[in-house]
């Protein structure tokens, strides 16, 4: 079978390997679609993410859908919690002390033709959802978890700082949750335009620093109840903290390149802010499937590039340049 492995930063190689053998309590999957996530780009560009390092050739890919050997079309939750630790038993499997996560650390992910994965992590796809849509359920799950942390109420104002796929999904969910005002920023024109199309009521292009300062001042004057940072860059974090009203919330979903995020302690303290960080997701797949199958959230329009596995290197280069929105590799 064909397997794509990352050997070093920028060094992706396609291998021929034996298919995996049967694993107890795991189902054999024939992978059909894999999304390239921002965290995959950290591995590709840096050979690491946070404190995790590339110690051996790794199969990336945690946004994926597949077909089982008995013909079921499934979305795959990339996280395998132990179900036994304190955090799992308290209903927080995303904080599991013994979590296995596809395409991270030493656990190979979905960029291969065949793999096995626990049955409990498989979710049947209805006819209305194709395999590419199914791969998009993972980033939608992250966005759902972020919005859950924000606890949006009808009539609130929301700011979204960073309009990649996660930010654009947060915009759609904020609209569904009844946000009366949704402000959005990004440094790329096409993403600002996408934010407008997905329901942002006011958008700002922040590629110019002087313009960014003007925007920040406008945000400070208007204020938002909840600020979602989804860019993974310090400028977006700064804008989020500046924009949120006293007593508001800042939800940090972005992953910074240098594993550091900072904010003004005096500003956050003076405003009495609640600050929450997004750790993947929990119990979101059934909700994500409902939202997509009922056309309440549009994941299909986010997919702007598709590549076969043989062109995976170009797919990663396109994603690294932030061309379009979501890049999918099809097998």
C-alpha positions in Angstrom: 0.0 0.0 0.0 1.1 3.6 -0.5 2.1 5.5 2.7 3.3 9.1 2.9 5.8 9.8 5.7 7.5 12.9 6.9 11.2 12.3 7.5 12.3 15.8 8.3 11.0 19.4 7.8 9.8 19.6 4.2 10.9 16.0 3.5 7.8 14.0 2.5 8.3 10.6 0.9 5.9 8.2 -0.6 6.6 4.6 0.5 5.3 1.1 -0.5 4.6 -0.7 2.8 2.7 -3.8 3.8 -0.9 -3.3 4.9 -1.5 -3.4 8.7 -2.5 -6.7 10.2 -5.6 -7.2 12.2 -5.6 -5.4 15.5 -8.0 -6.4 18.3 -11.0 -4.0 18.7 -9.8 -2.0 15.6 -11.5 -1.8 12.2 -9.6 -1.8 8.9 -10.1 1.5 7.0 -9.5 2.4 3.3 -8.8 6.1 3.5 -10.6 8.3 1.0 -9.9 11.9 2.0 -7.5 13.7 4.3 -7.5 17.4 5.1 -4.3 19.4 5.7 -4.6 21.2 9.0 -2.5 24.1 10.4 -1.0 21.6 12.9 0.1 19.4 10.0 1.9 22.4 8.6 3.8 22.9 11.9 5.1 19.3 11.5 5.8 19.8 7.8 7.6 23.2 8.3 9.3 22.7 11.7 9.3 19.0 12.4 7.5 19.7 15.6 4.5 21.2 17.2 4.6 22.6 20.7 6.8 20.3 22.8 6.3 17.3 20.5 9.2 16.5 18.2 9.7 14.4 15.1 11.7 11.4 16.4 11.0 9.0 13.5 9.3 9.2 10.1 5.6 10.1 10.7 2.4 9.6 8.8 0.5 12.9 9.1 -3.2 13.4 8.8 -5.9 13.7 11.5 -8.8 15.1 9.4 -10.0 12.1 7.4 -12.8 9.9 6.2 -12.7 6.3 5.0 -14.6 3.2 3.9 -14.5 0.1 6.1 -13.9 -3.3 4.7 -17.7 -4.0 5.0 -18.5 -0.9 2.9 -19.5 1.6 5.6 -18.6 5.2 4.9 -17.2 6.8 8.0 -15.8 9.9 9.5 -12.9 9.2 11.8 -12.3 10.8 15.2 -8.5 11.0 15.3 -8.4 11.0 19.2 -8.4 7.7 21.1 -8.9 8.4 24.8 -8.2 5.7 27.4 -11.7 6.0 29.0 -10.2 5.2 32.4 -8.3 8.2 33.6 -9.7 11.0 35.8 -10.3 13.3 32.9 -12.1 10.8 30.8 -14.3 9.8 33.6 -15.2 13.5 34.2 -16.3 13.8 30.6 -13.2 15.5 29.2 -11.6 12.9 26.8 -9.8 15.7 25.0 -7.7 16.1 28.2 -7.0 12.4 28.5 -3.7 11.7 30.2 -3.0 8.7 27.8 -4.6 10.0 24.6 -3.5 8.6 21.2 -3.9 11.1 18.4 -3.5 10.2 14.7 -0.7 12.0 12.9 0.9 13.3 16.1 4.1 12.2 17.9 4.7 8.5 17.4 1.1 7.7 16.2 0.8 7.5 12.5 -2.2 9.2 10.9 -4.4 9.0 7.8 -2.1 9.8 4.9 -1.9 6.1 3.8 -4.2 3.9 1.8 -5.1 1.5 4.6 -5.0 1.7 8.4 -6.8 0.3 11.5 -8.5 2.4 14.1 -10.9 1.7 17.0 -14.5 1.2 16.2 -15.6 3.6 18.9 -14.0 6.4 16.9 -15.9 5.8 13.7 -19.1 7.6 12.7 -21.3 6.5 9.9 -21.8 9.2 7.2 -25.4 9.8 5.8 -25.9 9.9 2.1 -25.9 13.7 2.1 -22.2 13.8 3.3 -19.5 12.7 1.0 -16.0 11.6 2.1 -14.4 15.0 1.6 -17.2 16.5 3.7 -16.5 13.8 6.2 -12.9 14.8 6.5 -14.1 18.4 7.3 -16.0 17.2 10.3 -12.8 17.2 12.4 -12.1 20.9 12.0 -15.8 21.6 12.4 -15.6 19.7 15.7 -12.8 21.9 16.9 -14.9 25.0 16.0 -17.9 23.5 17.9 -15.7 23.0 20.9 -14.4 26.6 20.7 -17.9 28.0 20.5 -19.0 25.7 23.4 -16.2 27.3 25.5 -17.4 30.8 24.5 -21.0 30.1 25.5 -22.5 32.5 22.9 -25.9 33.8 23.8 -28.5 35.3 21.3 -27.8 39.0 20.7 -24.1 38.9 21.7 -21.3 40.4 19.7 -18.4 38.2 18.6 -15.0 38.8 17.1 -13.1 36.2 15.0 -9.4 37.0 14.6 -8.1 34.7 11.8 -10.3 33.5 9.0 -8.8 30.2 8.0 -11.1 27.1 8.0 -11.5 27.1 11.8 -12.3 30.8 12.0 -14.8 30.5 9.1 -16.5 27.6 10.8 -16.7 29.6 14.1 -18.3 32.5 12.1 -21.0 30.1 10.8 -21.6 28.6 14.3 -21.7 32.1 15.9 -24.4 33.0 13.4 -26.4 29.9 14.2 -26.0 30.7 17.9 -27.7 34.0 17.5 -24.8 36.4 17.6 -26.1 39.8 16.5 -22.8 41.1 15.4 -19.8 39.1 14.0 -16.6 41.0 13.4 -13.8 39.2 11.6 -10.2 40.0 10.6 -7.5 38.4 8.5 -4.4 39.4 6.6 -5.5 37.8 3.3 -8.1 39.3 1.0 -9.7 36.0 -0.1 -10.2 35.0 3.6 -11.8 38.3 4.5 -14.1 37.9 1.5 -14.9 34.3 2.6 -15.8 35.6 6.1 -18.3 38.0 4.6 -19.8 35.2 2.6 -20.2 33.0 5.7 -22.0 35.6 7.8 -19.6 38.1 9.3 -21.4 41.4 9.6 -18.1 43.5 9.5 -14.7 42.5 8.2 -11.3 44.0 8.3 -8.1 43.4 6.3 -5.2 43.7 8.6 -2.2 43.2 6.4 -1.0 46.7 6.8 0.3 47.6 10.3 -0.9 51.2 10.3 -4.3 50.0 9.2 -4.2 47.3 11.8 -3.8 50.0 14.5 -6.8 51.9 13.2 -8.8 48.7 13.3 -7.7 47.8 16.8 -8.8 51.3 17.9 -12.2 50.8 16.3 -12.6 47.4 18.0 -11.7 48.9 21.3 -14.4 51.5 20.9 -17.1 49.0 19.8 -16.0 46.0 21.8 -17.2 42.4 21.5 -18.5 40.1 24.2 -16.4 37.1 23.0 -13.2 37.1 21.0 -12.1 34.0 19.2 -8.5 33.9 18.1 -7.9 31.4 15.4 -4.7 32.6 13.6 -1.9 31.3 15.8 0.0 34.7 15.5 0.6 37.2 18.2 -1.0 40.1 16.3 -4.3 38.3 16.3 -4.0 37.6 20.0 -3.3 41.2 20.7 -6.3 42.3 18.6 -8.5 39.8 20.4 -7.6 41.1 23.9 -7.9 44.7 22.7 -11.3 44.1 21.2 -13.1 42.3 24.0 -15.2 44.2 26.4 -14.7 44.2 30.2 -16.1 41.0 31.7 -15.8 39.3 28.3 -14.1 36.1 27.1 -11.1 35.4 24.9 -11.0 31.9 23.4 -7.6 31.0 22.0 -7.7 28.3 19.3 -4.6 29.2 17.3 -1.3 27.3 17.6 1.7 29.7 17.6 4.9 28.8 15.7 7.2 29.3 18.7 4.9 27.6 21.3 4.5 31.0 23.1 1.4 33.2 23.4 1.5 36.4 25.4 -1.0 39.1 26.5 -1.0 42.3 28.6 -1.6 41.2 32.1 -2.7 44.7 33.1 -5.2 44.9 30.3 -6.7 41.4 30.9 -6.8 42.1 34.7 -8.4 45.5 34.3 -11.0 44.0 32.0 -11.6 41.0 34.2 -11.4 38.7 31.3 -12.0 35.0 31.2 -9.4 33.3 29.0 -9.8 29.8 27.7 -7.7 27.6 25.4 -9.1 25.1 22.9 -7.8 21.6 23.3 -9.0 19.8 20.2 -12.7 18.8 20.8 -14.9 16.4 22.7 -18.2 14.6 21.9 -18.7 16.7 18.7 -19.0 14.3 15.8 -22.7 13.5 16.1 -23.5 17.2 16.3 -21.2 18.0 13.4 -22.9 15.4 11.3 -26.3 16.8 12.1 -25.2 20.4 11.3 -23.7 19.4 7.9 -26.4 16.9 6.8 -29.1 19.5 7.5 -27.2 22.3 5.6 -26.9 24.4 8.8 -23.1 24.6 8.3 -21.3 24.6 5.0 -18.1 22.7 5.0 -18.0 21.9 1.3 -17.4 25.4 0.1 -14.3 25.6 2.4 -12.5 23.0 0.2 -10.7 24.9 -2.5 -7.9 22.5 -3.5 -7.8 18.8 -4.0 -4.7 16.7 -4.8 -4.0 12.9 -5.2 -1.6 11.3 -2.7 1.1 11.3 -5.4 1.0 15.1 -5.3 1.0 15.5 -1.6 4.2 17.6 -1.5 2.6 20.2 -3.7 -0.5 20.0 -1.6 1.5 20.9 1.5 3.3 23.7 -0.3 0.0 25.2 -1.4 -1.4 24.9 2.2 1.8 26.4 3.6 1.4 29.4 1.3 -2.2 29.7 2.6 -3.6 29.7 -0.9 -7.4 29.2 -0.9 -8.9 27.8 2.2 -8.8 24.0 2.8 -6.5 21.6 1.0 -7.6 18.0 0.7 -5.6 15.0 -0.3 -7.7 12.2 -1.9 -6.8 8.6 -2.0 
